[in-house]
Amino acid sequence: MDFDTGLDDYLLFQLRRVEDAHDLWCHVQRERAAWVHHSEDDIYVVVSLRPDPDDLAVLLRTVEDWVGERGLPAVMFELDGRPYCVRAPARVAAAA
């Protein structure tokens, strides 16, 4: 992912399909600044973090629920230059 701009206050969610990226962007942009970034191989939804210390947890729960609603197994994201993964909530995965 490695954008050479100062993205310390943003999470980059990596998606393979344009439709998923657009849907995630629509889902999160109601509450915060977000945009879609296309690279050669992938599509990223870049989402801003608010100064509230609990905001990272709120955003990750929102994306976790979205992953479950979309029926995706997981979505990779980058924070502070490190890769992480958001998976569907256990209750959704167990129902599937």
Biopython code that builds the backbone (N, CA, C, O; Angstrom):
import numpy as np
from Bio.PDB.StructureBuilder import StructureBuilder

atoms = [
    (1, "MET", "N", (0.825, -1.191, 0.000)),
    (1, "MET", "CA", (0.000, 0.000, 0.000)),
    (1, "MET", "C", (0.862, 1.245, 0.000)),
    (1, "MET", "O", (0.769, 2.042, -0.934)),
    (2, "ASP", "N", (1.674, 1.441, 0.978)),
    (2, "ASP", "CA", (2.723, 2.429, 1.077)),
    (2, "ASP", "C", (2.545, 3.678, 0.220)),
    (2, "ASP", "O", (3.280, 3.872, -0.749)),
    (3, "PHE", "N", (1.578, 4.527, 0.565)),
    (3, "PHE", "CA", (1.468, 5.831, -0.070)),
    (3, "PHE", "C", (2.506, 6.715, 0.601)),
    (3, "PHE", "O", (2.628, 6.697, 1.825)),
    (4, "ASP", "N", (3.241, 7.474, -0.161)),
    (4, "ASP", "CA", (4.311, 8.284, 0.411)),
    (4, "ASP", "C", (3.820, 9.634, 0.921)),
    (4, "ASP", "O", (4.577, 10.604, 0.937)),
    (5, "THR", "N", (2.582, 9.700, 1.327)),
    (5, "THR", "CA", (2.064, 10.918, 1.933)),
    (5, "THR", "C", (1.817, 10.638, 3.396)),
    (5, "THR", "O", (1.726, 9.476, 3.790)),
    (6, "GLY", "N", (1.706, 11.663, 4.207)),
    (6, "GLY", "CA", (1.483, 11.486, 5.630)),
    (6, "GLY", "C", (0.059, 11.044, 5.911)),
    (6, "GLY", "O", (-0.827, 11.879, 6.091)),
    (7, "LEU", "N", (-0.167, 9.755, 5.950)),
    (7, "LEU", "CA", (-1.506, 9.229, 6.187)),
    (7, "LEU", "C", (-1.619, 8.643, 7.597)),
    (7, "LEU", "O", (-2.228, 7.589, 7.779)),
    (8, "ASP", "N", (-1.043, 9.308, 8.582)),
    (8, "ASP", "CA", (-1.059, 8.788, 9.938)),
    (8, "ASP", "C", (-2.460, 8.736, 10.532)),
    (8, "ASP", "O", (-2.722, 7.909, 11.405)),
    (9, "ASP", "N", (-3.348, 9.581, 10.090)),
    (9, "ASP", "CA", (-4.696, 9.642, 10.649)),
    (9, "ASP", "C", (-5.727, 8.981, 9.751)),
    (9, "ASP", "O", (-6.903, 9.344, 9.777)),
    (10, "TYR", "N", (-5.289, 8.012, 8.956)),
    (10, "TYR", "CA", (-6.169, 7.337, 8.015)),
    (10, "TYR", "C", (-5.934, 5.836, 8.051)),
    (10, "TYR", "O", (-4.826, 5.375, 8.326)),
    (11, "LEU", "N", (-6.984, 5.085, 7.771)),
    (11, "LEU", "CA", (-6.860, 3.651, 7.545)),
    (11, "LEU", "C", (-7.077, 3.406, 6.070)),
    (11, "LEU", "O", (-7.918, 4.055, 5.448)),
    (12, "LEU", "N", (-6.328, 2.476, 5.504)),
    (12, "LEU", "CA", (-6.451, 2.120, 4.098)),
    (12, "LEU", "C", (-6.990, 0.704, 4.019)),
    (12, "LEU", "O", (-6.298, -0.246, 4.384)),
    (13, "PHE", "N", (-8.214, 0.556, 3.549)),
    (13, "PHE", "CA", (-8.839, -0.746, 3.398)),
    (13, "PHE", "C", (-8.645, -1.211, 1.963)),
    (13, "PHE", "O", (-9.026, -0.520, 1.018)),
    (14, "GLN", "N", (-8.055, -2.376, 1.810)),
    (14, "GLN", "CA", (-7.725, -2.915, 0.489)),
    (14, "GLN", "C", (-8.846, -3.831, 0.023)),
    (14, "GLN", "O", (-9.238, -4.762, 0.726)),
    (15, "LEU", "N", (-9.356, -3.555, -1.169)),
    (15, "LEU", "CA", (-10.430, -4.361, -1.741)),
    (15, "LEU", "C", (-10.061, -4.768, -3.156)),
    (15, "LEU", "O", (-9.279, -4.090, -3.823)),
    (16, "ARG", "N", (-10.617, -5.858, -3.602)),
    (16, "ARG", "CA", (-10.326, -6.363, -4.945)),
    (16, "ARG", "C", (-11.345, -5.890, -5.974)),
    (16, "ARG", "O", (-11.021, -5.706, -7.147)),
    (17, "ARG", "N", (-12.582, -5.697, -5.519)),
    (17, "ARG", "CA", (-13.655, -5.358, -6.459)),
    (17, "ARG", "C", (-14.092, -3.908, -6.302)),
    (17, "ARG", "O", (-14.235, -3.413, -5.184)),
    (18, "VAL", "N", (-14.299, -3.239, -7.412)),
    (18, "VAL", "CA", (-14.755, -1.848, -7.411)),
    (18, "VAL", "C", (-16.081, -1.730, -6.676)),
    (18, "VAL", "O", (-16.295, -0.774, -5.931)),
    (19, "GLU", "N", (-16.969, -2.692, -6.880)),
    (19, "GLU", "CA", (-18.287, -2.653, -6.242)),
    (19, "GLU", "C", (-18.162, -2.667, -4.724)),
    (19, "GLU", "O", (-18.874, -1.934, -4.036)),
    (20, "ASP", "N", (-17.265, -3.495, -4.196)),
    (20, "ASP", "CA", (-17.061, -3.545, -2.749)),
    (20, "ASP", "C", (-16.472, -2.237, -2.237)),
    (20, "ASP", "O", (-16.881, -1.734, -1.190)),
    (21, "ALA", "N", (-15.513, -1.688, -2.974)),
    (21, "ALA", "CA", (-14.901, -0.426, -2.562)),
    (21, "ALA", "C", (-15.940, 0.692, -2.537)),
    (21, "ALA", "O", (-15.987, 1.479, -1.592)),
    (22, "HIS", "N", (-16.755, 0.759, -3.556)),
    (22, "HIS", "CA", (-17.788, 1.791, -3.607)),
    (22, "HIS", "C", (-18.777, 1.615, -2.461)),
    (22, "HIS", "O", (-19.183, 2.593, -1.832)),
    (23, "ASP", "N", (-19.164, 0.381, -2.190)),
    (23, "ASP", "CA", (-20.123, 0.112, -1.125)),
    (23, "ASP", "C", (-19.547, 0.473, 0.249)),
    (23, "ASP", "O", (-20.238, 1.073, 1.072)),
    (24, "LEU", "N", (-18.287, 0.110, 0.498)),
    (24, "LEU", "CA", (-17.662, 0.471, 1.776)),
    (24, "LEU", "C", (-17.544, 1.986, 1.889)),
    (24, "LEU", "O", (-17.824, 2.555, 2.944)),
    (25, "TRP", "N", (-17.133, 2.635, 0.812)),
    (25, "TRP", "CA", (-17.031, 4.091, 0.828)),
    (25, "TRP", "C", (-18.380, 4.721, 1.174)),
    (25, "TRP", "O", (-18.445, 5.616, 2.016)),
    (26, "CYS", "N", (-19.444, 4.267, 0.539)),
    (26, "CYS", "CA", (-20.785, 4.792, 0.828)),
    (26, "CYS", "C", (-21.162, 4.554, 2.284)),
    (26, "CYS", "O", (-21.804, 5.393, 2.915)),
    (27, "HIS", "N", (-20.761, 3.411, 2.805)),
    (27, "HIS", "CA", (-21.106, 3.036, 4.174)),
    (27, "HIS", "C", (-20.417, 3.933, 5.202)),
    (27, "HIS", "O", (-21.041, 4.320, 6.190)),
    (28, "VAL", "N", (-19.154, 4.266, 4.991)),
    (28, "VAL", "CA", (-18.409, 5.030, 6.000)),
    (28, "VAL", "C", (-18.425, 6.536, 5.770)),
    (28, "VAL", "O", (-18.237, 7.295, 6.721)),
    (29, "GLN", "N", (-18.642, 6.989, 4.544)),
    (29, "GLN", "CA", (-18.508, 8.419, 4.262)),
    (29, "GLN", "C", (-19.639, 9.257, 4.862)),
    (29, "GLN", "O", (-19.545, 10.484, 4.893)),
    (30, "ARG", "N", (-20.692, 8.616, 5.333)),
    (30, "ARG", "CA", (-21.768, 9.372, 5.994)),
    (30, "ARG", "C", (-21.286, 9.976, 7.314)),
    (30, "ARG", "O", (-21.784, 11.015, 7.748)),
    (31, "GLU", "N", (-20.319, 9.320, 7.942)),
    (31, "GLU", "CA", (-19.867, 9.721, 9.271)),
    (31, "GLU", "C", (-18.469, 10.340, 9.299)),
    (31, "GLU", "O", (-18.079, 10.938, 10.301)),
    (32, "ARG", "N", (-17.722, 10.204, 8.222)),
    (32, "ARG", "CA", (-16.317, 10.647, 8.251)),
    (32, "ARG", "C", (-15.805, 10.852, 6.831)),
    (32, "ARG", "O", (-16.424, 10.409, 5.864)),
    (33, "ALA", "N", (-14.685, 11.518, 6.721)),
    (33, "ALA", "CA", (-14.064, 11.726, 5.413)),
    (33, "ALA", "C", (-13.514, 10.398, 4.898)),
    (33, "ALA", "O", (-12.851, 9.660, 5.628)),
    (34, "ALA", "N", (-13.797, 10.110, 3.644)),
    (34, "ALA", "CA", (-13.320, 8.870, 3.022)),
    (34, "ALA", "C", (-13.280, 9.071, 1.519)),
    (34, "ALA", "O", (-14.018, 9.888, 0.968)),
    (35, "TRP", "N", (-12.410, 8.318, 0.866)),
    (35, "TRP", "CA", (-12.360, 8.351, -0.592)),
    (35, "TRP", "C", (-11.834, 7.015, -1.097)),
    (35, "TRP", "O", (-11.297, 6.208, -0.340)),
    (36, "VAL", "N", (-12.004, 6.808, -2.392)),
    (36, "VAL", "CA", (-11.533, 5.583, -3.044)),
    (36, "VAL", "C", (-10.279, 5.928, -3.831)),
    (36, "VAL", "O", (-10.234, 6.927, -4.548)),
    (37, "HIS", "N", (-9.267, 5.088, -3.684)),
    (37, "HIS", "CA", (-8.003, 5.273, -4.399)),
    (37, "HIS", "C", (-7.727, 4.004, -5.209)),
    (37, "HIS", "O", (-7.727, 2.901, -4.662)),
    (38, "HIS", "N", (-7.493, 4.165, -6.506)),
    (38, "HIS", "CA", (-7.181, 3.032, -7.379)),
    (38, "HIS", "C", (-5.672, 2.958, -7.604)),
    (38, "HIS", "O", (-5.030, 3.967, -7.894)),
    (39, "SER", "N", (-5.111, 1.754, -7.468)),
    (39, "SER", "CA", (-3.722, 1.525, -7.855)),
    (39, "SER", "C", (-3.750, 0.538, -9.014)),
    (39, "SER", "O", (-4.823, 0.153, -9.479)),
    (40, "GLU", "N", (-2.594, 0.133, -9.475)),
    (40, "GLU", "CA", (-2.544, -0.807, -10.606)),
    (40, "GLU", "C", (-3.261, -2.116, -10.304)),
    (40, "GLU", "O", (-3.976, -2.646, -11.154)),
    (41, "ASP", "N", (-3.070, -2.638, -9.094)),
    (41, "ASP", "CA", (-3.581, -3.964, -8.773)),
    (41, "ASP", "C", (-4.789, -3.976, -7.842)),
    (41, "ASP", "O", (-5.567, -4.929, -7.859)),
    (42, "ASP", "N", (-4.955, -2.955, -7.048)),
    (42, "ASP", "CA", (-5.981, -2.977, -6.016)),
    (42, "ASP", "C", (-6.722, -1.658, -5.944)),
    (42, "ASP", "O", (-6.372, -0.668, -6.586)),
    (43, "ILE", "N", (-7.759, -1.695, -5.132)),
    (43, "ILE", "CA", (-8.558, -0.513, -4.856)),
    (43, "ILE", "C", (-8.536, -0.334, -3.348)),
    (43, "ILE", "O", (-8.671, -1.303, -2.601)),
    (44, "TYR", "N", (-8.368, 0.890, -2.905)),
    (44, "TYR", "CA", (-8.336, 1.182, -1.482)),
    (44, "TYR", "C", (-9.442, 2.163, -1.136)),
    (44, "TYR", "O", (-9.739, 3.085, -1.895)),
    (45, "VAL", "N", (-10.040, 1.946, 0.018)),
    (45, "VAL", "CA", (-10.913, 2.947, 0.601)),
    (45, "VAL", "C", (-10.107, 3.555, 1.739)),
    (45, "VAL", "O", (-9.740, 2.872, 2.696)),
    (46, "VAL", "N", (-9.842, 4.834, 1.621)),
    (46, "VAL", "CA", (-9.060, 5.557, 2.611)),
    (46, "VAL", "C", (-10.053, 6.267, 3.522)),
    (46, "VAL", "O", (-10.902, 7.028, 3.058)),
    (47, "VAL", "N", (-9.938, 6.010, 4.824)),
    (47, "VAL", "CA", (-10.919, 6.520, 5.786)),
    (47, "VAL", "C", (-10.197, 7.287, 6.882)),
    (47, "VAL", "O", (-9.215, 6.806, 7.448)),
    (48, "SER", "N", (-10.693, 8.482, 7.176)),
    (48, "SER", "CA", (-10.069, 9.317, 8.203)),
    (48, "SER", "C", (-10.451, 8.848, 9.603)),
    (48, "SER", "O", (-11.536, 8.317, 9.840)),
    (49, "LEU", "N", (-9.523, 9.065, 10.506)),
    (49, "LEU", "CA", (-9.785, 8.834, 11.928)),
    (49, "LEU", "C", (-10.061, 10.172, 12.590)),
    (49, "LEU", "O", (-9.462, 11.189, 12.237)),
    (50, "ARG", "N", (-10.966, 10.163, 13.545)),
    (50, "ARG", "CA", (-11.251, 11.361, 14.316)),
    (50, "ARG", "C", (-10.331, 11.409, 15.531)),
    (50, "ARG", "O", (-9.738, 10.393, 15.893)),
    (51, "PRO", "N", (-10.204, 12.571, 16.165)),
    (51, "PRO", "CA", (-9.314, 12.678, 17.325)),
    (51, "PRO", "C", (-9.802, 11.918, 18.567)),
    (51, "PRO", "O", (-9.023, 11.713, 19.499)),
    (52, "ASP", "N", (-11.040, 11.506, 18.599)),
    (52, "ASP", "CA", (-11.582, 10.757, 19.741)),
    (52, "ASP", "C", (-10.777, 9.473, 19.948)),
    (52, "ASP", "O", (-10.578, 8.726, 18.990)),
    (53, "PRO", "N", (-10.307, 9.191, 21.170)),
    (53, "PRO", "CA", (-9.477, 8.001, 21.392)),
    (53, "PRO", "C", (-10.194, 6.678, 21.101)),
    (53, "PRO", "O", (-9.533, 5.669, 20.857)),
    (54, "ASP", "N", (-11.515, 6.665, 21.123)),
    (54, "ASP", "CA", (-12.275, 5.449, 20.839)),
    (54, "ASP", "C", (-12.624, 5.292, 19.364)),
    (54, "ASP", "O", (-13.231, 4.293, 18.977)),
    (55, "ASP", "N", (-12.250, 6.260, 18.543)),
    (55, "ASP", "CA", (-12.701, 6.254, 17.157)),
    (55, "ASP", "C", (-12.175, 5.078, 16.351)),
    (55, "ASP", "O", (-12.899, 4.552, 15.506)),
    (56, "LEU", "N", (-10.954, 4.654, 16.579)),
    (56, "LEU", "CA", (-10.421, 3.505, 15.843)),
    (56, "LEU", "C", (-11.286, 2.276, 16.093)),
    (56, "LEU", "O", (-11.629, 1.559, 15.153)),
    (57, "ALA", "N", (-11.638, 2.028, 17.341)),
    (57, "ALA", "CA", (-12.485, 0.880, 17.672)),
    (57, "ALA", "C", (-13.858, 1.011, 17.025)),
    (57, "ALA", "O", (-14.394, 0.024, 16.520)),
    (58, "VAL", "N", (-14.433, 2.200, 17.031)),
    (58, "VAL", "CA", (-15.745, 2.433, 16.412)),
    (58, "VAL", "C", (-15.672, 2.149, 14.913)),
    (58, "VAL", "O", (-16.540, 1.470, 14.365)),
    (59, "LEU", "N", (-14.644, 2.665, 14.256)),
    (59, "LEU", "CA", (-14.493, 2.444, 12.817)),
    (59, "LEU", "C", (-14.297, 0.967, 12.506)),
    (59, "LEU", "O", (-14.914, 0.449, 11.576)),
    (60, "LEU", "N", (-13.460, 0.288, 13.258)),
    (60, "LEU", "CA", (-13.218, -1.134, 12.990)),
    (60, "LEU", "C", (-14.472, -1.975, 13.218)),
    (60, "LEU", "O", (-14.714, -2.929, 12.479)),
    (61, "ARG", "N", (-15.277, -1.636, 14.234)),
    (61, "ARG", "CA", (-16.549, -2.355, 14.424)),
    (61, "ARG", "C", (-17.506, -2.091, 13.265)),
    (61, "ARG", "O", (-18.217, -2.994, 12.824)),
    (62, "THR", "N", (-17.524, -0.868, 12.779)),
    (62, "THR", "CA", (-18.374, -0.526, 11.633)),
    (62, "THR", "C", (-17.967, -1.337, 10.408)),
    (62, "THR", "O", (-18.821, -1.889, 9.714)),
    (63, "VAL", "N", (-16.669, -1.409, 10.142)),
    (63, "VAL", "CA", (-16.182, -2.165, 8.978)),
    (63, "VAL", "C", (-16.385, -3.668, 9.204)),
    (63, "VAL", "O", (-16.719, -4.393, 8.267)),
    (64, "GLU", "N", (-16.191, -4.129, 10.416)),
    (64, "GLU", "CA", (-16.417, -5.540, 10.731)),
    (64, "GLU", "C", (-17.868, -5.931, 10.423)),
    (64, "GLU", "O", (-18.116, -6.971, 9.813)),
    (65, "ASP", "N", (-18.814, -5.104, 10.842)),
    (65, "ASP", "CA", (-20.229, -5.368, 10.544)),
    (65, "ASP", "C", (-20.480, -5.333, 9.039)),
    (65, "ASP", "O", (-21.226, -6.161, 8.516)),
    (66, "TRP", "N", (-19.864, -4.382, 8.341)),
    (66, "TRP", "CA", (-20.015, -4.283, 6.887)),
    (66, "TRP", "C", (-19.484, -5.537, 6.205)),
    (66, "TRP", "O", (-20.111, -6.060, 5.284)),
    (67, "VAL", "N", (-18.325, -6.021, 6.657)),
    (67, "VAL", "CA", (-17.739, -7.242, 6.088)),
    (67, "VAL", "C", (-18.723, -8.395, 6.233)),
    (67, "VAL", "O", (-18.922, -9.169, 5.297)),
    (68, "GLY", "N", (-19.339, -8.509, 7.405)),
    (68, "GLY", "CA", (-20.323, -9.561, 7.626)),
    (68, "GLY", "C", (-21.557, -9.407, 6.745)),
    (68, "GLY", "O", (-22.055, -10.390, 6.197)),
    (69, "GLU", "N", (-22.052, -8.183, 6.605)),
    (69, "GLU", "CA", (-23.224, -7.919, 5.763)),
    (69, "GLU", "C", (-22.954, -8.258, 4.303)),
    (69, "GLU", "O", (-23.832, -8.773, 3.610)),
    (70, "ARG", "N", (-21.746, -7.971, 3.837)),
    (70, "ARG", "CA", (-21.389, -8.238, 2.437)),
    (70, "ARG", "C", (-21.064, -9.703, 2.186)),
    (70, "ARG", "O", (-20.965, -10.129, 1.035)),
    (71, "GLY", "N", (-20.898, -10.479, 3.259)),
    (71, "GLY", "CA", (-20.557, -11.884, 3.095)),
    (71, "GLY", "C", (-19.107, -12.102, 2.696)),
    (71, "GLY", "O", (-18.760, -13.147, 2.145)),
    (72, "LEU", "N", (-18.268, -11.124, 2.970)),
    (72, "LEU", "CA", (-16.848, -11.257, 2.667)),
    (72, "LEU", "C", (-16.154, -11.990, 3.816)),
    (72, "LEU", "O", (-16.549, -11.826, 4.971)),
    (73, "PRO", "N", (-15.135, -12.788, 3.525)),
    (73, "PRO", "CA", (-14.435, -13.469, 4.611)),
    (73, "PRO", "C", (-13.605, -12.495, 5.455)),
    (73, "PRO", "O", (-13.516, -12.648, 6.673)),
    (74, "ALA", "N", (-13.000, -11.499, 4.806)),
    (74, "ALA", "CA", (-12.142, -10.556, 5.512)),
    (74, "ALA", "C", (-11.769, -9.412, 4.576)),
    (74, "ALA", "O", (-11.928, -9.504, 3.359)),
    (75, "VAL", "N", (-11.270, -8.333, 5.172)),
    (75, "VAL", "CA", (-10.746, -7.195, 4.420)),
    (75, "VAL", "C", (-9.430, -6.795, 5.082)),
    (75, "VAL", "O", (-9.355, -6.612, 6.297)),
    (76, "MET", "N", (-8.412, -6.665, 4.263)),
    (76, "MET", "CA", (-7.109, -6.212, 4.761)),
    (76, "MET", "C", (-7.125, -4.690, 4.887)),
    (76, "MET", "O", (-7.762, -3.992, 4.097)),
    (77, "PHE", "N", (-6.406, -4.187, 5.904)),
    (77, "PHE", "CA", (-6.249, -2.744, 6.022)),
    (77, "PHE", "C", (-4.866, -2.439, 6.566)),
    (77, "PHE", "O", (-4.193, -3.295, 7.141)),
    (78, "GLU", "N", (-4.469, -1.209, 6.368)),
    (78, "GLU", "CA", (-3.162, -0.764, 6.832)),
    (78, "GLU", "C", (-3.354, 0.386, 7.805)),
    (78, "GLU", "O", (-4.141, 1.301, 7.564)),
    (79, "LEU", "N", (-2.617, 0.323, 8.912)),
    (79, "LEU", "CA", (-2.608, 1.383, 9.913)),
    (79, "LEU", "C", (-1.166, 1.577, 10.364)),
    (79, "LEU", "O", (-0.496, 0.617, 10.744)),
    (80, "ASP", "N", (-0.701, 2.788, 10.321)),
    (80, "ASP", "CA", (0.678, 3.103, 10.717)),
    (80, "ASP", "C", (1.699, 2.239, 9.983)),
    (80, "ASP", "O", (2.717, 1.852, 10.557)),
    (81, "GLY", "N", (1.426, 1.938, 8.716)),
    (81, "GLY", "CA", (2.366, 1.173, 7.899)),
    (81, "GLY", "C", (2.358, -0.321, 8.147)),
    (81, "GLY", "O", (3.187, -1.042, 7.592)),
    (82, "ARG", "N", (1.433, -0.803, 8.975)),
    (82, "ARG", "CA", (1.367, -2.234, 9.272)),
    (82, "ARG", "C", (0.067, -2.825, 8.741)),
    (82, "ARG", "O", (-0.983, -2.186, 8.817)),
    (83, "PRO", "N", (0.131, -4.039, 8.205)),
    (83, "PRO", "CA", (-1.095, -4.676, 7.689)),
    (83, "PRO", "C", (-1.876, -5.380, 8.803)),
    (83, "PRO", "O", (-1.298, -5.968, 9.717)),
    (84, "TYR", "N", (-3.188, -5.303, 8.697)),
    (84, "TYR", "CA", (-4.105, -5.974, 9.622)),
    (84, "TYR", "C", (-5.268, -6.539, 8.812)),
    (84, "TYR", "O", (-5.364, -6.326, 7.604)),
    (85, "CYS", "N", (-6.135, -7.251, 9.492)),
    (85, "CYS", "CA", (-7.266, -7.881, 8.826)),
    (85, "CYS", "C", (-8.516, -7.689, 9.671)),
    (85, "CYS", "O", (-8.486, -7.866, 10.888)),
    (86, "VAL", "N", (-9.617, -7.323, 9.015)),
    (86, "VAL", "CA", (-10.924, -7.258, 9.660)),
    (86, "VAL", "C", (-11.724, -8.437, 9.140)),
    (86, "VAL", "O", (-11.882, -8.602, 7.930)),
    (87, "ARG", "N", (-12.228, -9.256, 10.048)),
    (87, "ARG", "CA", (-13.038, -10.416, 9.676)),
    (87, "ARG", "C", (-14.481, -10.168, 10.074)),
    (87, "ARG", "O", (-14.774, -9.298, 10.894)),
    (88, "ALA", "N", (-15.374, -10.941, 9.486)),
    (88, "ALA", "CA", (-16.789, -10.841, 9.843)),
    (88, "ALA", "C", (-16.946, -11.198, 11.319)),
    (88, "ALA", "O", (-16.211, -12.039, 11.835)),
    (89, "PRO", "N", (-17.903, -10.561, 12.000)),
    (89, "PRO", "CA", (-18.137, -10.908, 13.397)),
    (89, "PRO", "C", (-18.462, -12.389, 13.546)),
    (89, "PRO", "O", (-19.025, -12.992, 12.633)),
    (90, "ALA", "N", (-18.123, -12.968, 14.658)),
    (90, "ALA", "CA", (-18.329, -14.405, 14.902)),
    (90, "ALA", "C", (-19.786, -14.793, 14.725)),
    (90, "ALA", "O", (-20.078, -15.868, 14.201)),
    (91, "ARG", "N", (-20.710, -13.934, 15.155)),
    (91, "ARG", "CA", (-22.141, -14.265, 15.039)),
    (91, "ARG", "C", (-22.573, -14.386, 13.586)),
    (91, "ARG", "O", (-23.435, -15.204, 13.262)),
    (92, "VAL", "N", (-21.980, -13.577, 12.705)),
    (92, "VAL", "CA", (-22.306, -13.628, 11.282)),
    (92, "VAL", "C", (-21.639, -14.841, 10.645)),
    (92, "VAL", "O", (-22.257, -15.553, 9.853)),
    (93, "ALA", "N", (-20.381, -15.072, 10.991)),
    (93, "ALA", "CA", (-19.655, -16.218, 10.415)),
    (93, "ALA", "C", (-20.322, -17.529, 10.819)),
    (93, "ALA", "O", (-20.387, -18.455, 10.011)),
    (94, "ALA", "N", (-20.818, -17.628, 12.053)),
    (94, "ALA", "CA", (-21.458, -18.854, 12.509)),
    (94, "ALA", "C", (-22.781, -19.093, 11.796)),
    (94, "ALA", "O", (-23.164, -20.241, 11.572)),
    (95, "ALA", "N", (-23.484, -18.023, 11.437)),
    (95, "ALA", "CA", (-24.765, -18.162, 10.749)),
    (95, "ALA", "C", (-24.597, -18.587, 9.301)),
    (95, "ALA", "O", (-25.504, -19.178, 8.714)),
    (96, "ALA", "N", (-23.444, -18.289, 8.722)),
    (96, "ALA", "CA", (-23.201, -18.599, 7.301)),
    (96, "ALA", "C", (-22.833, -19.993, 7.101)),
    (96, "ALA", "O", (-22.596, -20.413, 5.968)),
]
sb = StructureBuilder()
sb.init_structure("model")
sb.init_model(0)
sb.init_chain("A")
sb.init_seg("    ")
for serial, (resi, resn, name, xyz) in enumerate(atoms, 1):
    if name == "N":
        sb.init_residue(resn, " ", resi, " ")
    sb.init_atom(name, np.array(xyz, "f"), 0.0, 1.0, " ", f" {name:<3s}", serial, name[0])
structure = sb.get_structure()
